[in-house]
Amino acid sequence: MLSTFKSEVHYANHSQFGKGRRFGHYSYDHVVKKIISENGECFYHQEFISGDECDSLFLELKSELSWRQDPIQIFGKEFLIPRFHCWYGDFDYQYSNITLKKQRMPAVLEKVRQEISDFLKIEFNGVLCNLYRDGQDSNGWHRDNEKELIRPIHIASLSLGAERYFGLRRRGETRMDQKVLLENGSLLYMAHPFQDHWEHQIAKTKKITNERINLTFRRG
Ligand SMILES: O=C(O)CCC(=O)C(=O)O
């Protein structure tokens, strides 16, 4: 499992993304794209995990994690969150008035956490996991700026399964600035102060009929 991350070959020689690592024989632009460079930085690393490994990792995460669909209140009415989620980490995590108790990462998550922490040189100690059953599952506009998170906030987001668009807009604006296709096995890195200035979403779409898992690694 996860023995050969593509990133071991495709080193990104950037001040924050893969700091201190050498290039492989691929060019920086081929592997890592800078999505946002104003008011925080956001980088997209295609194929951080290779195709075969993505499939087995997806299946393992889907069967081993304790997925749940919690209720939330919107304008006094109760709805279920439009996806399944779960939390693993050294600290309790709260968002949308849902409290997710701390719990130890299973080995499968711990291995991914270690690979990403080593690559980014950031010691993550929590992960919010999302399971989108199809394009009708979504994640509304928000920032990852919960009080539990250590400042400066750095977040690494690994995507597996169906490709979905990650919408970006400036905080306080209603117009989407851009959208990034999050491919199977890709890693998105949002560097401080990105969460202070940008909001993101995974919008509903009729085009997607298969499942997607997203892991966002955090520090608290
Ligand atoms: O599913 C994604 O790519 C985004 C997840 C997300 O925004 C979050 O967990 O806060």
The ligand as an SDF file (V2000), in Angstrom:
LIG
                    3D

 10  9  0  0  0  0  0  0  0  0999 V2000
  -13.8480   17.8080   -0.7840 O   0  0  0  0  0  0  0  0  0  0  0  0
  -13.0350   18.7110   -0.9410 C   0  0  0  0  0  0  0  0  0  0  0  0
  -12.2130   18.7350   -1.8360 O   0  0  0  0  0  0  0  0  0  0  0  0
  -13.0480   19.8940    0.0090 C   0  0  0  0  0  0  0  0  0  0  0  0
  -13.3020   19.5150    1.4280 C   0  0  0  0  0  0  0  0  0  0  0  0
  -13.4230   20.7140    2.2940 C   0  0  0  0  0  0  0  0  0  0  0  0
  -13.6360   21.8080    1.8350 O   0  0  0  0  0  0  0  0  0  0  0  0
  -13.2730   20.5810    3.7240 C   0  0  0  0  0  0  0  0  0  0  0  0
  -13.1460   19.4610    4.2340 O   0  0  0  0  0  0  0  0  0  0  0  0
  -13.2760   21.6170    4.4200 O   0  0  0  0  0  0  0  0  0  0  0  0
  1  2  2  0
  2  3  1  0
  2  4  1  0
  4  5  1  0
  5  6  1  0
  6  7  2  0
  6  8  1  0
  8  9  2  0
  8 10  1  0
M  END
$$$$
